[in-house]
Amino acid sequence: MVKPIADTVKLYASSAIEANDRAQVETASVGLFGILKMLKDPQVQKTLRFAQAFLEVSAQKKQQQQG
């Protein structure tokens, strides 16, 4: 059970490192139309849904700790 999780974490970590490297090299700015085009990408949509759900869960947990 631990191995699949470790492999997934390694995959995401290496992807994050590679993305950071690419972002550091890229000098072009991202405009409004570029962002709108990216929003059509299914992977971007999946990532945005994850981010939204993560923020909702984080807010709920923070509220439970305070209340």
C-alpha positions in Angstrom: 0.0 0.0 0.0 2.8 2.4 0.8 4.7 1.8 -2.5 1.9 3.1 -4.8 1.6 6.2 -2.6 5.4 6.8 -2.6 5.5 6.4 -6.4 2.7 8.9 -6.8 4.5 11.4 -4.5 7.7 10.9 -6.4 5.9 11.5 -9.7 4.3 14.7 -8.5 7.6 15.9 -7.0 9.5 15.4 -10.2 6.7 17.0 -12.2 6.8 20.0 -9.9 10.6 20.3 -10.2 10.4 20.1 -14.0 7.6 22.6 -14.2 9.6 25.0 -12.0 12.6 24.6 -14.3 10.5 25.3 -17.3 8.8 28.3 -15.7 12.2 29.8 -14.8 13.4 29.5 -18.4 10.2 30.9 -20.0 10.2 34.7 -20.2 7.0 35.3 -22.2 4.1 36.7 -20.2 0.8 34.9 -20.0 -2.1 37.1 -21.2 -5.8 37.0 -20.7 -6.5 35.0 -23.8 -3.7 32.5 -23.0 -5.4 31.9 -19.6 -8.8 31.5 -21.3 -7.2 29.0 -23.6 -5.6 27.1 -20.7 -9.0 26.9 -19.0 -10.3 24.6 -21.7 -7.6 22.1 -21.0 -9.0 19.0 -19.2 -5.9 18.7 -17.0 -6.2 22.4 -15.9 -9.9 21.8 -15.1 -8.9 18.7 -13.0 -6.3 20.7 -11.2 -8.6 23.6 -10.5 -11.3 21.2 -9.1 -8.7 19.7 -6.9 -7.5 23.1 -5.7 -11.1 24.2 -5.0 -11.9 21.0 -3.0 -8.6 21.2 -1.1 -9.3 24.8 -0.1 -12.9 23.9 1.0 -11.6 21.0 3.1 -8.9 23.2 4.6 -11.5 25.9 5.5 -13.8 23.3 7.1 -10.9 21.8 9.2 -9.8 25.3 10.3 -13.4 26.1 11.3 -13.7 22.9 13.3 -10.5 23.6 15.1 -11.7 27.1 16.0 -15.2 26.2 16.9 
